[in-house]
């Protein structure tokens, strides 16, 4: 009987080591949920998820990451959150499909005493534990600045621009647009039409851009596209419409296909954001919350939430080596496939 009691005590202590005291003070599984919004933008599945999971595994080998992608469906993301709660998560890292609709997810987390980190896109809720993103208004300002300066360098002081914004349900889209307009307004260039792209869909951006080519044709001097996916749609429509030479087109996210379009001259610029650093900060803070730590942001707290906003960087053909290659985002071999080898050599990318 003594041996049996001793064995039971050992088992209890061993099992106790497999749980952690959560923020509520009760025993909780060491499970972290990562809910991402969509897969049309390449970064989420290719970078955010693996970087996040790798950092959690490094800091907390016994932790489990519960992952789901909502495919741009807010109702689906709500269901994924409920599933994560049912699996006993202790921390939720949420990149919302719809920033307003996701408030209900945060409320459900609060009722379960599960702290929420808002990842990339800000959820409109003051009770968040942390927000990690980039300075999204600055992203838009960088895009607008690059476009206006490129047009000026090409000899234009006025002309027609079309504006392809992001998804209307993404709060970041509003910030990108605000930043871009802070530069474009008053620059001498006129925005003749603009479009809020549902779901950030490149197909919908392409369809809309095709109608603008029909209406404005060669009179367009520039295209503001909020990210690389919509830029790709816009460029496809311009080419199909026979617009030559292509006007400068902006982008964001430094997707590999966008970098290659920049090399070939089809896209003028993109914005490089260190997604690895973003994902690792989110993972580090998620593990810290598991351990009952209080989080502190590295940026000015203007919304009552500990916040870290990382710095975005303009990428053109002139600094690909110093940005996405030096940062380990891509190798020269990945960029300079046989189709782009000659253009790479001409640009000194080697």
C-alpha positions as CSV (number, residue, x, y, z in Angstrom):
1,X,0.0,0.0,0.0
2,X,2.9,2.4,0.8
3,X,4.4,1.7,-2.6
4,X,1.0,2.2,-4.3
5,X,0.5,5.6,-2.5
6,X,4.1,6.6,-3.4
7,X,3.4,5.7,-7.0
8,X,0.3,7.8,-7.1
9,X,2.1,10.8,-5.6
10,X,4.8,10.4,-8.3
11,X,2.2,10.2,-11.1
12,X,0.4,13.3,-9.7
13,X,3.7,15.2,-9.6
14,X,4.7,14.1,-13.1
15,X,1.3,15.1,-14.6
16,X,1.5,18.4,-12.7
17,X,4.7,19.2,-14.6
18,X,2.7,18.9,-17.9
19,X,0.4,21.7,-17.1
20,X,0.9,25.3,-16.2
21,X,-0.7,27.9,-14.1
22,X,-2.6,30.1,-16.5
23,X,-3.5,33.7,-16.2
24,X,-6.6,32.8,-14.2
25,X,-4.5,30.9,-11.6
26,X,-6.1,27.6,-12.4
27,X,-4.3,24.6,-13.9
28,X,-4.4,24.9,-17.7
29,X,-3.0,23.0,-20.7
30,X,0.0,24.6,-22.3
31,X,-1.9,25.2,-25.6
32,X,-1.7,28.4,-27.7
33,X,-4.1,29.0,-30.6
34,X,-2.9,30.8,-33.7
35,X,-5.8,31.9,-35.9
36,X,-4.8,33.5,-39.2
37,X,-7.3,35.2,-41.6
38,X,-6.6,34.0,-45.2
39,X,-4.3,32.2,-47.6
40,X,-4.6,34.3,-50.7
41,X,-1.8,36.5,-49.3
42,X,1.2,34.1,-49.5
43,X,2.9,35.3,-46.3
44,X,0.5,33.6,-43.8
45,X,1.1,30.0,-44.7
46,X,4.6,30.4,-46.0
47,X,6.1,32.5,-43.2
48,X,3.9,33.6,-40.3
49,X,2.7,30.2,-39.3
50,X,6.0,28.3,-39.5
51,X,8.0,31.1,-37.8
52,X,5.5,31.3,-35.0
53,X,5.4,27.6,-34.4
54,X,9.2,27.3,-34.5
55,X,9.6,30.0,-31.9
56,X,7.0,28.4,-29.6
57,X,8.7,25.1,-29.9
58,X,12.1,26.7,-29.1
59,X,10.8,28.5,-26.0
60,X,8.3,25.9,-24.8
61,X,8.9,22.4,-26.2
62,X,6.0,21.0,-24.2
63,X,3.6,23.6,-25.6
64,X,1.1,22.8,-28.4
65,X,0.0,25.2,-31.1
66,X,-3.6,24.9,-32.2
67,X,-3.6,26.4,-35.7
68,X,-6.4,27.4,-38.1
69,X,-6.8,29.6,-41.2
70,X,-10.2,31.1,-41.8
71,X,-9.9,31.5,-45.6
72,X,-11.3,35.1,-45.4
73,X,-14.5,33.9,-43.8
74,X,-15.4,35.6,-40.4
75,X,-18.0,33.0,-39.6
76,X,-15.4,30.2,-40.1
77,X,-13.0,32.1,-37.9
78,X,-15.6,32.3,-35.2
79,X,-16.1,28.5,-35.4
80,X,-12.3,28.0,-35.3
81,X,-12.1,30.1,-32.1
82,X,-14.9,28.1,-30.5
83,X,-13.0,24.9,-31.4
84,X,-9.8,26.2,-29.9
85,X,-11.6,27.2,-26.7
86,X,-13.1,23.6,-26.5
87,X,-9.5,22.2,-26.8
88,X,-8.5,24.1,-23.6
89,X,-6.2,26.8,-25.0
90,X,-4.6,29.2,-22.5
91,X,-3.6,32.0,-25.0
92,X,-5.2,33.1,-28.3
93,X,-3.2,34.8,-31.0
94,X,-5.7,36.3,-33.4
95,X,-5.3,37.9,-36.8
96,X,-8.9,38.8,-37.6
97,X,-10.7,38.4,-40.9
98,X,-13.1,41.1,-39.9
99,X,-11.7,43.5,-37.2
100,X,-15.2,44.4,-36.0
101,X,-16.7,41.0,-36.0
102,X,-13.8,39.5,-34.1
103,X,-14.7,41.5,-31.1
104,X,-17.1,38.7,-30.2
105,X,-14.2,36.2,-30.3
106,X,-12.2,38.4,-27.8
107,X,-15.3,38.6,-25.6
108,X,-15.6,34.8,-25.6
109,X,-11.9,34.6,-24.7
110,X,-12.4,37.0,-21.9
111,X,-15.3,35.0,-20.5
112,X,-12.9,32.0,-20.3
113,X,-10.0,34.1,-18.9
114,X,-7.9,33.5,-22.1
115,X,-5.7,36.5,-22.9
116,X,-5.7,37.6,-26.6
117,X,-2.8,38.9,-28.6
118,X,-3.9,40.8,-31.7
119,X,-1.6,39.8,-34.5
120,X,-1.0,42.1,-37.5
121,X,-4.6,43.4,-37.7
122,X,-6.0,45.2,-34.7
123,X,-9.2,43.9,-33.2
124,X,-11.4,46.7,-32.0
125,X,-11.4,45.7,-28.3
126,X,-9.6,47.5,-25.4
127,X,-9.1,44.3,-23.4
128,X,-6.4,42.9,-25.5
129,X,-3.2,41.6,-23.8
130,X,-0.9,42.8,-26.7
131,X,-0.9,44.1,-30.3
132,X,2.0,43.3,-32.6
133,X,2.0,44.7,-36.1
134,X,3.8,47.2,-38.3
135,X,3.3,50.9,-38.5
136,X,0.6,50.5,-41.1
137,X,-0.1,54.2,-41.7
138,X,3.6,54.5,-42.4
139,X,3.4,51.5,-44.8
140,X,0.8,53.5,-46.9
141,X,2.9,56.7,-46.7
142,X,5.9,54.8,-48.0
143,X,3.9,53.4,-50.9
144,X,2.5,56.9,-51.7
145,X,5.9,58.5,-51.4
146,X,7.5,55.9,-53.7
147,X,4.8,56.3,-56.3
148,X,4.9,60.1,-56.3
149,X,8.7,60.2,-56.4
150,X,8.9,57.7,-59.2
151,X,6.3,59.7,-61.3
152,X,8.3,62.8,-60.7
153,X,11.5,61.1,-61.8
154,X,9.7,60.0,-65.0
155,X,8.9,63.6,-65.8
156,X,5.3,63.8,-64.6
157,X,4.0,66.6,-62.4
158,X,0.3,65.7,-62.7
159,X,-1.8,62.9,-64.1
160,X,-4.4,60.2,-63.3
161,X,-3.9,57.5,-60.6
162,X,-6.2,54.7,-59.7
163,X,-6.2,53.4,-56.1
164,X,-6.7,49.7,-55.3
165,X,-7.2,49.4,-51.5
166,X,-7.4,46.4,-49.3
167,X,-10.3,44.6,-47.9
168,X,-13.0,46.9,-46.3
169,X,-13.2,44.5,-43.3
170,X,-9.5,44.8,-42.5
171,X,-8.6,47.8,-40.2
172,X,-5.1,47.9,-41.7
173,X,-6.6,48.7,-45.1
174,X,-7.9,52.0,-43.7
175,X,-4.5,52.8,-42.3
176,X,-2.7,52.0,-45.5
177,X,-5.1,54.3,-47.4
178,X,-4.8,57.1,-44.9
179,X,-1.0,56.9,-45.1
180,X,-1.0,56.9,-48.9
181,X,-3.4,59.8,-49.2
182,X,-1.3,61.8,-46.8
183,X,1.3,61.9,-49.6
184,X,-0.8,61.7,-52.8
185,X,-3.2,64.4,-51.8
186,X,-1.7,67.7,-52.8
187,X,1.0,66.1,-54.9
188,X,-0.5,67.2,-58.2
189,X,-1.7,63.8,-59.2
190,X,-5.4,63.0,-59.3
191,X,-7.1,59.8,-58.0
192,X,-9.7,59.3,-60.7
193,X,-11.1,56.0,-59.3
194,X,-10.6,53.8,-56.3
195,X,-11.7,50.3,-55.2
196,X,-11.9,48.5,-51.8
197,X,-10.9,44.9,-52.7
198,X,-13.2,42.3,-51.1
199,X,-11.2,39.6,-49.3
200,X,-8.0,41.1,-50.7
201,X,-8.8,39.1,-53.8
202,X,-6.3,39.5,-56.7
203,X,-9.1,38.2,-59.1
204,X,-11.4,41.0,-58.0
205,X,-8.7,43.5,-58.2
206,X,-7.9,42.4,-61.7
207,X,-11.6,42.5,-62.8
208,X,-11.9,46.0,-61.4
209,X,-8.7,47.2,-63.0
210,X,-9.8,45.9,-66.4
211,X,-12.8,48.2,-66.2
212,X,-10.5,51.1,-65.5
213,X,-8.2,50.3,-68.4
214,X,-11.3,50.4,-70.6
215,X,-12.3,53.8,-69.2
216,X,-8.9,55.5,-68.8
217,X,-6.6,53.5,-71.0
218,X,-3.2,55.0,-71.5
219,X,-4.0,58.2,-69.6
220,X,-3.2,56.4,-66.3
221,X,0.3,57.4,-65.0
222,X,0.3,55.3,-61.8
223,X,-1.5,52.6,-59.8
224,X,-1.6,52.4,-56.1
225,X,-2.1,48.8,-55.1
226,X,-2.3,48.1,-51.3
227,X,-0.5,44.8,-51.5
228,X,1.4,42.5,-53.8
229,X,-1.6,40.2,-54.5
230,X,-3.8,43.1,-55.7
231,X,-0.8,44.5,-57.6
232,X,-0.5,41.3,-59.5
233,X,-4.1,41.5,-60.5
234,X,-3.7,45.1,-61.6
235,X,-0.6,44.3,-63.7
236,X,-2.4,41.3,-65.3
237,X,-5.3,43.6,-66.3
238,X,-3.0,46.3,-67.6
239,X,-1.1,43.8,-69.8
240,X,-4.4,42.3,-71.1
241,X,-5.6,45.7,-71.9
242,X,-2.5,46.5,-74.0
243,X,-1.2,49.3,-71.8
244,X,2.4,49.9,-72.7
245,X,4.6,50.9,-71.1
246,X,3.2,49.8,-67.8
247,X,2.7,52.6,-65.3
248,X,4.5,52.2,-61.9
249,X,2.5,49.9,-59.6
250,X,3.0,49.8,-55.8
251,X,2.7,46.7,-53.6
252,X,3.3,45.4,-50.1
253,X,4.5,42.1,-48.4
254,X,7.5,41.5,-50.5
255,X,6.1,38.3,-51.9
256,X,8.5,36.3,-54.1
257,X,6.4,36.8,-57.2
258,X,6.3,40.5,-56.5
259,X,10.1,40.7,-56.2
260,X,10.4,38.9,-59.5
261,X,7.9,41.4,-61.1
262,X,10.1,44.2,-59.7
263,X,13.2,42.5,-61.3
264,X,11.4,42.2,-64.6
265,X,10.1,45.8,-64.5
266,X,6.4,45.0,-64.2
267,X,6.0,46.2,-60.6
268,X,7.8,49.3,-59.3
269,X,8.0,48.6,-55.6
270,X,6.8,46.6,-52.6
271,X,7.1,47.0,-48.8
272,X,9.3,44.6,-46.9
273,X,8.1,43.7,-43.5
274,X,10.1,41.5,-41.2
275,X,7.4,38.8,-40.7
276,X,9.9,36.5,-39.0
277,X,10.5,39.1,-36.3
278,X,6.8,39.8,-36.0
279,X,5.9,36.1,-35.6
280,X,8.7,35.5,-33.1
281,X,7.6,38.5,-30.9
282,X,4.0,37.2,-30.9
283,X,5.2,33.7,-30.0
284,X,7.5,35.0,-27.3
285,X,4.7,37.0,-25.7
286,X,2.3,34.1,-26.0
287,X,4.6,31.9,-24.0
288,X,5.2,34.8,-21.5
289,X,1.4,34.9,-20.9
290,X,1.4,31.2,-20.3
291,X,3.9,31.8,-17.6
292,X,1.8,34.5,-16.0
293,X,4.1,37.4,-17.1
294,X,2.9,41.0,-17.8
295,X,3.6,42.1,-21.3
296,X,5.2,45.5,-22.2
297,X,5.1,47.0,-25.7
298,X,8.0,48.7,-27.4
299,X,6.0,51.4,-29.1
300,X,4.0,54.4,-27.8
301,X,0.8,53.1,-26.2
302,X,-1.9,55.3,-27.7
303,X,-4.8,52.8,-27.6
304,X,-4.5,51.5,-24.0
305,X,-2.9,48.2,-25.2
306,X,0.7,47.2,-24.9
307,X,1.9,47.6,-28.5
308,X,4.9,46.9,-30.7
309,X,4.9,48.4,-34.2
310,X,7.8,47.3,-36.4
311,X,9.3,49.4,-39.1
312,X,8.5,48.7,-42.8
313,X,11.0,49.2,-45.6
314,X,10.6,50.2,-49.3
315,X,11.9,47.7,-51.8
316,X,12.7,48.6,-55.4
317,X,15.1,47.0,-57.9
318,X,17.9,49.1,-56.4
319,X,17.9,47.5,-52.9
320,X,16.7,43.9,-53.2
321,X,20.1,42.6,-52.1
322,X,20.2,44.9,-49.0
323,X,16.6,44.1,-47.9
324,X,14.9,40.8,-48.7
325,X,18.2,38.9,-49.5
326,X,20.2,40.3,-46.6
327,X,17.3,39.7,-44.3
328,X,17.2,36.0,-45.2
329,X,13.7,36.3,-46.6
330,X,14.8,35.0,-50.0
331,X,18.0,33.7,-51.6
332,X,19.3,35.0,-54.9
333,X,18.6,31.5,-56.3
334,X,14.9,31.7,-55.4
335,X,14.5,35.1,-57.0
336,X,16.7,34.6,-60.1
337,X,15.3,31.6,-61.7
338,X,16.0,31.0,-65.4
339,X,13.2,33.3,-66.4
340,X,14.7,36.2,-64.4
341,X,18.4,35.4,-64.7
342,X,19.2,38.0,-67.3
343,X,17.2,40.8,-65.5
344,X,18.9,39.8,-62.2
345,X,22.3,40.1,-63.7
346,X,21.5,43.5,-65.2
347,X,20.3,44.7,-61.8
348,X,23.4,43.3,-59.9
349,X,21.4,40.7,-58.1
350,X,23.8,37.9,-57.8
